[in-house]
């Protein structure tokens, strides 16, 4: 956490709670609040490992095809065999590139909630736009490996939106615990202050 209480990996652009003022008997007007933040995905060791892995994986394929195309008579099997490996290499490479470049923009304003990932298209993250009148509260959910058991603390958390109809919606996955809890806390404060 930084000195301002904002966790590392979050850049808050605006955090103004809605303002309610009483102008007279039974008269009230509300200035809408706004919360806007850019979030960098948690990655750390995983991101570095995948970057090194993608470099070696794709480097091997470049060498493989370099040899294949340098041969005077290349066997067709040498060109066709690694096609699935090429698809996996491109997927891993794209995922690594996205993890280094993309940021998630989270905004709550004018009765709407937005999650926008970019600038690159991601295989794993979806954009969301919700009406705040449908949301009861925001919460976090621990993300553990499937066979890790409940004894080990979760390394990552998901940001969830709990709808008034009882449905839970995944809004952003794999955030660090501090980032997910901070976002849920700030979003709930705005939701409560707006009276939605």
Backbone bond lengths (Angstrom), bond angles and torsions (degrees), N, CA, C in turn:
res aa  C-N    CA-C-N  psi(-1)  N-CA   C-N-CA  omega(-1)  CA-C   N-CA-C  phi
1 X - - - 1.457 - - 1.522 109.45 -
2 X 1.303 114.12 144.71 1.458 119.42 175.83 1.526 109.10 -84.88
3 X 1.313 116.33 175.47 1.468 121.42 -178.65 1.525 111.64 -63.00
4 X 1.335 117.30 -28.27 1.470 120.12 -178.43 1.525 112.45 -82.76
5 X 1.344 118.25 0.02 1.459 121.20 179.59 1.517 113.65 88.32
6 X 1.325 117.26 0.79 1.460 121.70 178.66 1.520 107.58 -91.00
7 X 1.340 118.02 126.58 1.463 119.02 -178.25 1.526 113.22 -66.99
8 X 1.306 115.19 156.85 1.458 121.37 177.34 1.533 108.32 -62.88
9 X 1.333 115.62 136.72 1.461 120.34 -178.85 1.520 113.44 99.76
10 X 1.343 116.97 -4.07 1.467 121.66 178.88 1.528 108.20 -119.73
11 X 1.329 115.82 130.54 1.469 120.64 173.08 1.524 107.32 -118.16
12 X 1.326 115.69 107.08 1.468 120.95 -179.48 1.520 108.50 -80.79
13 X 1.329 115.86 122.04 1.461 120.45 179.28 1.522 110.95 -91.41
14 X 1.323 116.73 -35.24 1.465 120.49 178.80 1.525 108.53 -155.23
15 X 1.326 116.42 136.23 1.460 121.90 178.06 1.525 108.12 -145.29
16 X 1.333 115.37 81.24 1.466 121.72 -179.98 1.515 108.88 -119.65
17 X 1.331 115.25 117.24 1.462 119.90 177.12 1.520 109.94 -69.62
18 X 1.344 117.07 151.96 1.467 118.71 176.08 1.514 110.45 -59.43
19 X 1.344 116.49 146.87 1.455 122.33 -177.76 1.529 109.08 -111.70
20 X 1.314 115.64 126.07 1.466 120.55 177.10 1.522 107.70 -112.16
21 X 1.316 116.36 125.21 1.465 120.41 177.45 1.514 109.33 -125.86
22 X 1.308 114.95 139.35 1.463 120.44 176.35 1.522 107.50 -92.42
23 X 1.326 115.97 119.01 1.453 121.34 -177.61 1.522 111.50 -94.40
24 X 1.251 117.66 -18.52 1.451 121.51 -178.93 1.516 108.44 176.23
25 X 1.338 115.82 -170.84 1.444 120.65 -179.58 1.526 110.08 -61.45
26 X 1.316 115.85 118.64 1.467 124.02 178.73 1.533 114.13 62.29
27 X 1.299 118.20 13.07 1.463 120.15 176.69 1.529 107.99 -107.65
28 X 1.266 115.17 129.53 1.464 120.18 176.13 1.514 108.58 -145.05
29 X 1.289 115.55 141.15 1.457 118.31 171.14 1.521 107.70 -129.94
30 X 1.298 114.24 152.88 1.453 120.84 -173.55 1.521 109.65 -123.46
31 X 1.314 115.56 126.69 1.463 120.07 171.23 1.512 106.63 -88.75
32 X 1.326 116.81 125.48 1.465 118.02 -178.02 1.520 111.41 -66.68
33 X 1.324 115.25 141.68 1.450 120.26 176.56 1.521 109.73 -89.84
34 X 1.312 114.06 175.01 1.457 118.20 179.74 1.520 108.87 -151.99
35 X 1.318 115.19 135.56 1.460 121.57 171.43 1.513 106.95 -124.44
36 X 1.313 115.91 126.52 1.456 121.28 -179.28 1.524 108.43 -141.32
37 X 1.331 116.14 126.99 1.461 120.45 -179.00 1.521 110.05 -147.16
38 X 1.322 114.61 149.78 1.470 121.46 172.38 1.517 107.07 -108.14
39 X 1.335 115.27 133.19 1.457 121.29 -175.41 1.522 109.19 -122.25
40 X 1.292 115.44 133.62 1.458 121.00 174.32 1.523 107.07 -95.25
41 X 1.326 116.08 135.20 1.460 120.22 -178.34 1.522 110.71 -63.11
42 X 1.316 115.10 144.58 1.459 119.83 175.24 1.519 107.91 -69.83
43 X 1.289 117.52 142.16 1.456 119.30 -178.65 1.501 111.38 -154.16
44 X 1.301 115.45 -62.75 1.453 121.73 178.47 1.517 113.11 53.10
45 X 1.325 116.13 -124.04 1.454 122.85 -176.45 1.522 111.56 -60.94
46 X 1.318 117.93 -39.83 1.462 121.58 -178.89 1.520 110.82 -60.24
47 X 1.315 116.85 -44.89 1.467 121.05 -179.48 1.528 111.07 -64.22
48 X 1.318 117.44 -43.41 1.462 121.10 179.14 1.525 110.25 -64.55
49 X 1.335 117.17 -44.84 1.466 121.14 178.77 1.526 110.57 -59.94
50 X 1.349 117.19 -47.82 1.466 120.04 -179.85 1.529 112.03 -63.72
51 X 1.323 117.45 -33.79 1.467 120.60 177.51 1.529 110.18 -63.90
52 X 1.318 116.82 -47.68 1.465 121.11 179.24 1.528 110.05 -63.88
53 X 1.331 116.40 -43.52 1.465 121.00 179.15 1.528 110.86 -60.76
54 X 1.338 117.46 -45.49 1.469 121.26 -179.55 1.526 111.01 -63.38
55 X 1.323 118.07 -38.04 1.466 121.20 178.63 1.530 110.32 -63.18
56 X 1.342 116.43 -46.78 1.463 119.29 -179.99 1.531 111.84 -68.17
57 X 1.344 116.80 -43.77 1.470 121.13 -179.45 1.525 110.51 -59.46
58 X 1.316 116.54 -53.45 1.466 120.52 -177.98 1.527 111.64 -71.24
59 X 1.326 117.93 -31.80 1.464 121.02 175.17 1.518 111.34 -62.43
60 X 1.333 116.01 -42.25 1.466 119.76 177.24 1.528 110.60 -61.04
61 X 1.331 117.07 -42.27 1.467 120.03 -179.77 1.527 111.68 -66.90
62 X 1.312 117.44 -35.75 1.478 120.67 177.08 1.532 109.65 -64.09
63 X 1.325 116.36 -43.98 1.466 120.05 177.72 1.530 109.72 -63.50
64 X 1.338 117.03 -44.96 1.472 122.16 179.55 1.534 111.14 -55.31
65 X 1.325 115.86 -52.73 1.464 119.06 -178.49 1.536 111.35 -71.10
66 X 1.319 118.15 -29.80 1.465 120.57 174.41 1.516 110.97 -60.72
67 X 1.323 116.56 -43.97 1.466 121.36 177.17 1.526 109.84 -66.03
68 X 1.341 116.11 -44.10 1.467 120.27 -177.44 1.530 111.36 -60.30
69 X 1.310 117.21 -43.33 1.463 119.98 -177.99 1.534 112.53 -79.78
70 X 1.333 117.39 -16.47 1.465 120.41 178.17 1.533 111.77 -82.04
71 X 1.325 117.25 -20.71 1.466 120.68 179.60 1.529 109.98 -70.39
72 X 1.324 116.87 142.93 1.462 118.73 179.78 1.531 112.34 -65.44
73 X 1.325 117.34 -40.32 1.471 121.00 177.03 1.521 107.71 -127.74
74 X 1.320 116.19 95.91 1.460 121.78 -176.46 1.526 109.78 -80.77
75 X 1.333 117.38 126.50 1.468 118.63 174.29 1.539 109.53 -64.15
76 X 1.319 116.47 138.57 1.467 121.06 -177.48 1.530 111.37 -61.14
77 X 1.322 117.04 -32.94 1.462 120.96 179.38 1.531 111.07 -62.27
78 X 1.326 116.86 -32.66 1.467 120.33 179.16 1.526 111.26 -67.12
79 X 1.318 118.37 -26.30 1.463 122.12 178.15 1.525 112.07 -87.98
80 X 1.333 116.52 -35.43 1.467 121.18 -174.17 1.520 112.51 -85.17
81 X 1.332 116.75 -36.95 1.471 120.86 -174.86 1.534 113.78 -52.55
82 X 1.338 119.62 -47.00 1.472 118.00 -174.97 1.536 115.64 -85.57
83 X 1.320 119.36 14.89 1.472 119.84 -177.40 1.530 111.65 -60.64
84 X 1.319 117.68 -42.57 1.473 119.71 178.20 1.527 109.56 -64.99
85 X 1.328 117.12 -36.92 1.465 120.82 177.97 1.529 110.75 -64.77
86 X 1.329 116.21 -36.22 1.468 120.39 176.73 1.525 110.01 -64.30
87 X 1.340 117.15 -43.65 1.476 120.87 179.03 1.530 110.51 -61.38
88 X 1.322 116.76 -43.98 1.469 120.35 178.31 1.529 110.27 -64.50
89 X 1.318 116.95 -42.61 1.464 121.00 179.61 1.517 112.60 -62.26
90 X 1.341 116.23 -42.12 1.471 119.37 178.22 1.525 111.02 -66.32
91 X 1.343 117.09 -39.18 1.470 120.54 178.82 1.526 110.89 -64.41
92 X 1.321 116.79 -46.70 1.469 120.17 179.25 1.531 110.13 -64.42
93 X 1.315 116.86 -43.05 1.464 120.43 179.28 1.519 112.15 -61.22
94 X 1.336 116.75 -44.06 1.463 120.47 179.21 1.528 110.61 -64.92
95 X 1.326 116.51 -42.13 1.465 120.33 179.54 1.525 110.79 -61.15
96 X 1.318 117.24 -42.39 1.467 121.30 178.43 1.529 110.49 -64.50
97 X 1.323 116.72 -45.78 1.465 120.59 179.52 1.531 110.94 -59.22
98 X 1.325 116.23 -45.46 1.464 121.06 178.98 1.529 110.69 -62.73
99 X 1.329 117.33 -40.36 1.467 119.59 -178.17 1.528 112.03 -65.59
100 X 1.335 118.04 -29.35 1.464 120.89 178.47 1.521 112.31 -82.10
101 X 1.341 118.03 -32.81 1.465 121.27 -171.66 1.527 113.63 -97.50
102 X 1.330 117.53 -43.10 1.465 120.28 -171.21 1.523 114.00 -68.81
103 X 1.309 113.91 149.98 1.458 123.60 171.02 1.531 106.84 -129.53
104 X 1.311 115.84 153.98 1.454 120.69 176.19 1.512 108.35 -105.71
105 X 1.315 115.80 125.41 1.463 121.64 177.09 1.523 107.21 -97.31
106 X 1.330 116.28 120.17 1.470 122.19 179.23 1.513 107.08 -113.80
107 X 1.332 115.18 125.57 1.463 119.44 -177.35 1.524 110.11 -138.71
108 X 1.320 114.27 138.84 1.453 122.29 175.04 1.524 106.00 -129.21
109 X 1.333 116.61 112.59 1.463 119.56 -179.62 1.523 110.11 -160.85
110 X 1.311 115.65 150.43 1.466 123.98 174.39 1.530 112.46 50.73
111 X 1.340 115.99 40.80 1.458 120.22 176.64 1.514 114.73 76.78
112 X 1.325 118.09 11.64 1.465 122.32 -179.07 1.536 109.47 -127.10
113 X 1.311 115.29 153.45 1.460 122.48 176.71 1.524 107.78 -125.81
114 X 1.343 116.32 130.24 1.461 121.26 -177.07 1.526 110.69 -126.53
115 X 1.325 115.75 140.28 1.455 122.90 168.09 1.517 105.39 -126.30
116 X 1.339 116.58 116.32 1.466 121.60 -177.08 1.525 108.26 -126.05
117 X 1.326 116.38 123.07 1.464 122.61 179.72 1.516 109.26 -103.13
118 X 1.326 116.65 137.97 1.462 117.39 179.28 1.504 111.21 176.78
119 X 1.303 116.63 176.98 1.453 129.85 15.85 1.534 114.22 -87.17
120 X 1.353 117.89 -15.66 1.461 119.93 -178.09 1.520 110.97 -91.36
121 X 1.330 115.68 148.86 1.462 120.79 175.67 1.520 109.14 -67.34
122 X 1.326 116.60 138.62 1.454 121.25 -177.55 1.515 110.64 -115.33
123 X 1.332 115.43 141.86 1.466 120.71 175.69 1.527 111.26 -71.94
124 X 1.335 117.38 -26.21 1.463 120.64 -166.89 1.521 114.77 -111.58
125 X 1.332 119.24 -20.77 1.469 120.64 -176.38 1.517 110.78 -109.04
126 X 1.319 115.55 134.74 1.464 121.20 177.78 1.522 109.77 -106.99
127 X 1.335 115.59 148.99 1.457 120.88 172.05 1.525 108.65 -83.03
128 X 1.339 115.78 149.82 1.469 120.39 -179.63 1.524 109.72 -134.74
129 X 1.321 115.29 147.36 1.459 122.46 170.39 1.523 106.57 -139.18
130 X 1.329 115.99 122.05 1.464 121.11 -176.07 1.518 110.45 -129.04
131 X 1.303 115.13 150.50 1.458 122.06 171.88 1.527 107.24 -85.48
132 X 1.335 117.41 125.66 1.469 120.50 -176.57 1.527 113.22 -63.32
133 X 1.311 117.02 -23.73 1.472 118.71 179.54 1.533 111.35 -66.72
134 X 1.341 117.85 -16.56 1.460 121.75 178.57 1.524 112.57 -88.55
135 X 1.340 117.36 -15.12 1.467 121.56 -173.20 1.521 110.48 -95.64
136 X 1.322 115.50 129.59 1.457 121.15 175.79 1.531 110.36 -85.17
137 X 1.334 116.24 -48.46 1.467 121.00 176.20 1.522 110.13 -164.53
138 X 1.331 114.72 167.55 1.453 122.79 176.16 1.521 108.25 -106.24
139 X 1.324 116.91 145.72 1.463 120.88 -179.31 1.521 109.27 -148.15
140 X 1.329 114.44 172.63 1.464 119.83 175.69 1.517 108.77 -113.48
141 X 1.327 114.79 155.72 1.465 121.21 176.82 1.523 107.40 -133.28
142 X 1.345 117.57 128.00 1.464 118.85 179.48 1.520 111.30 -65.42
143 X 1.315 115.65 142.97 1.467 121.62 178.06 1.527 106.50 -115.17
144 X 1.329 115.21 108.56 1.462 120.92 179.53 1.523 109.40 -115.17
145 X 1.331 116.37 152.65 1.464 117.74 170.56 1.520 109.70 -59.21
146 X 1.315 117.43 149.01 1.466 121.91 -172.05 1.527 114.30 -54.16
147 X 1.314 118.98 -38.80 1.463 121.15 -175.37 1.525 113.27 -107.43
148 X 1.334 117.94 23.67 1.462 119.31 -175.41 1.516 113.32 -85.06
149 X 1.311 118.37 -15.09 1.452 120.65 -177.09 1.520 110.85 78.79
150 X 1.315 116.15 178.50 1.462 121.10 -176.58 1.520 112.61 -97.67
151 X 1.324 117.81 -2.99 1.460 119.41 -174.35 1.527 112.54 -79.82
152 X 1.315 117.32 -30.58 1.462 120.62 -178.96 1.525 109.99 -84.86
153 X 1.337 118.39 135.24 1.467 118.37 178.17 1.534 110.75 -67.48
154 X 1.315 115.53 145.16 1.461 120.86 -179.01 1.522 110.13 -71.24
155 X 1.332 115.71 137.30 1.461 120.58 178.59 1.523 110.89 -78.82
156 X 1.318 116.54 -31.55 1.453 121.89 -177.19 1.526 110.32 -127.37
157 X 1.332 114.99 156.21 1.459 121.68 176.12 1.523 109.19 -131.33
158 X 1.324 115.63 152.83 1.459 122.28 174.83 1.517 108.71 -101.79
159 X 1.329 116.71 147.17 1.457 122.07 173.27 1.523 107.13 -92.76
160 X 1.321 116.10 123.93 1.462 122.12 -175.85 1.526 110.69 -117.15
161 X 1.327 115.28 147.42 1.456 121.39 171.31 1.516 108.31 -110.37
162 X 1.326 117.02 122.78 1.459 121.49 178.43 1.532 107.86 -97.03
163 X 1.330 116.03 115.95 1.461 121.37 -178.33 1.523 110.56 -79.95
164 X 1.326 115.70 155.49 1.459 121.02 178.47 1.521 110.97 -65.07
165 X 1.327 117.88 -24.18 1.459 122.64 178.67 1.530 111.92 -79.12
166 X 1.331 117.49 -0.91 1.456 121.50 177.28 1.526 114.43 97.88
167 X 1.293 117.72 -6.64 1.460 122.09 -179.09 1.531 109.94 -80.94
168 X 1.335 116.28 144.22 1.463 121.83 175.37 1.523 107.57 -108.53
169 X 1.339 116.96 137.88 1.453 121.10 -178.00 1.520 109.90 -127.57
170 X 1.327 115.33 128.68 1.454 121.29 175.95 1.522 108.26 -74.15
171 X 1.333 116.82 122.68 1.462 121.47 -177.97 1.526 112.15 -104.60
172 X 1.326 117.26 -39.62 1.467 121.26 177.93 1.515 107.12 -152.68
173 X 1.333 115.72 128.75 1.457 118.94 -177.27 1.525 112.32 -105.87
174 X 1.325 113.48 160.41 1.464 123.51 172.99 1.525 114.00 58.09
175 X 1.322 116.34 49.95 1.468 121.37 171.90 1.524 108.26 -94.77
176 X 1.321 117.10 155.60 1.458 118.19 173.66 1.531 107.77 -65.26
177 X 1.318 115.83 157.30 1.467 120.82 -177.30 1.526 111.06 -57.11
178 X 1.349 116.90 -44.91 1.460 120.75 -177.66 1.531 111.40 -64.14
179 X 1.324 116.81 -41.67 1.469 120.89 -178.94 1.522 110.30 -66.88
180 X 1.326 117.30 -46.34 1.471 120.85 -179.07 1.526 111.18 -61.71
181 X 1.332 117.27 -44.23 1.468 120.32 -179.46 1.531 111.28 -67.51
182 X 1.329 116.79 -39.36 1.469 120.49 177.86 1.529 110.54 -61.83
183 X 1.338 116.74 -47.73 1.472 120.02 -179.42 1.522 111.26 -62.61
184 X 1.322 116.99 -44.99 1.470 119.85 179.66 1.529 110.80 -60.76
185 X 1.328 116.70 -41.74 1.469 121.08 179.84 1.533 111.37 -63.45
186 X 1.333 117.02 -48.99 1.467 120.56 -178.68 1.534 111.45 -66.42
187 X 1.322 117.34 -42.02 1.467 120.33 179.60 1.518 110.99 -65.02
188 X 1.338 117.72 -40.18 1.468 120.63 177.31 1.527 111.34 -65.46
189 X 1.331 117.39 -37.10 1.477 120.10 177.26 1.521 109.92 -62.70
190 X 1.319 118.13 -41.96 1.457 121.47 178.41 1.529 111.52 -68.25
191 X 1.320 115.97 -39.79 1.465 121.01 178.89 1.518 110.79 -63.52
192 X 1.328 117.19 -43.66 1.469 122.33 178.68 1.525 111.38 -66.22
193 X 1.339 116.97 -43.40 1.458 121.19 -178.30 1.526 112.11 -68.87
194 X 1.325 116.94 -29.26 1.470 119.33 -178.79 1.530 111.72 -79.66
195 X 1.339 116.47 -13.57 1.466 119.40 177.57 1.508 112.87 76.17
196 X 1.332 118.26 16.86 1.467 120.95 179.24 1.501 110.53 -73.56
